[in-house]
């Protein structure tokens, strides 16, 4: 009974939240860039910064933003930054060059 109540509470929280698009995607590493774009393009503002060996794509709305590193071919590498604007919380992660190298070799 308790588990059912908790599951219902979380489902209602995410259904009524503007964070739900990312929450429902689950493990972001299972999506390449084109799949993420098709999931988010209608709702989230997208900004792409292309570097010599990788690209950072940032999706944002009024509440939050997520920056994700991809190879130039669109393979997921890692989350670079998560930000919750109203709460003024930002989590940044250093890019792992070894991970980038491994993903490019695929």
C-alpha positions in Angstrom: 0.0 0.0 0.0 2.8 2.4 0.9 4.7 1.8 -2.3 1.5 2.3 -4.4 0.9 5.7 -2.6 4.5 6.8 -3.1 4.4 5.8 -6.8 1.2 7.8 -7.2 2.7 10.8 -5.5 5.7 10.8 -7.8 3.6 10.3 -10.9 1.4 13.2 -9.9 4.4 15.4 -9.1 6.0 14.8 -12.5 2.7 15.0 -14.5 2.2 18.5 -13.1 5.8 19.6 -13.3 7.6 21.4 -16.2 10.6 19.2 -15.3 8.7 16.1 -16.4 10.1 15.9 -20.0 13.6 15.1 -18.7 12.3 13.0 -15.8 10.3 10.8 -18.1 13.2 10.2 -20.4 15.1 8.3 -17.7 18.6 7.3 -18.6 19.7 10.0 -21.1 22.6 8.0 -22.3 20.2 5.7 -24.2 19.3 8.6 -26.6 21.5 10.1 -29.3 21.2 13.7 -30.2 18.6 13.4 -32.9 16.4 11.3 -30.6 16.6 13.9 -27.9 15.8 16.7 -30.3 12.7 14.9 -31.5 11.6 14.4 -27.9 12.2 18.0 -26.8 12.2 20.3 -29.7 8.5 21.3 -29.5 8.7 22.4 -25.8 12.3 23.3 -24.9 14.6 26.0 -26.3 17.7 24.4 -27.8 21.2 25.9 -28.1 24.2 24.1 -29.7 27.8 25.0 -29.3 30.2 23.0 -31.5 33.8 22.6 -30.6 36.6 20.8 -32.4 35.9 17.3 -31.1 32.5 17.5 -29.4 29.3 19.6 -29.1 27.3 20.8 -26.1 23.6 21.0 -26.5 21.6 23.0 -23.9 17.8 22.7 -23.6 16.1 25.2 -21.3 12.7 26.5 -20.3 11.6 29.0 -17.6 12.4 26.6 -14.8 15.5 24.6 -15.7 18.2 23.9 -18.2 20.2 20.9 -19.1 23.5 20.9 -21.0 24.6 17.6 -22.5 27.9 16.7 -24.3 27.7 14.7 -27.5 30.3 13.6 -30.1 30.2 15.5 -33.4 28.2 12.5 -34.8 25.6 12.9 -32.0 26.5 10.1 -29.6 25.8 10.9 -26.0 28.9 11.4 -23.9 27.8 12.9 -20.6 25.6 15.5 -18.8 27.6 18.7 -18.5 25.3 20.8 -16.4 21.9 20.7 -14.7 20.3 24.0 -13.5 17.1 24.7 -11.6 16.5 28.4 -12.0 13.9 29.2 -9.4 15.8 27.3 -6.7 19.1 28.8 -7.9 20.8 25.4 -8.0 23.3 24.4 -10.6 25.3 21.2 -10.8 28.2 21.2 -13.2 30.3 18.2 -14.1 33.8 18.2 -15.6 34.0 16.7 -19.1 35.8 13.4 -19.0 38.2 13.3 -21.9 38.6 9.5 -21.7 34.9 9.1 -22.1 34.8 11.5 -25.0 37.6 9.5 -26.7 35.9 6.2 -26.1 32.5 7.4 -27.5 34.2 8.8 -30.6 35.8 5.5 -31.3 32.4 3.8 -31.5 
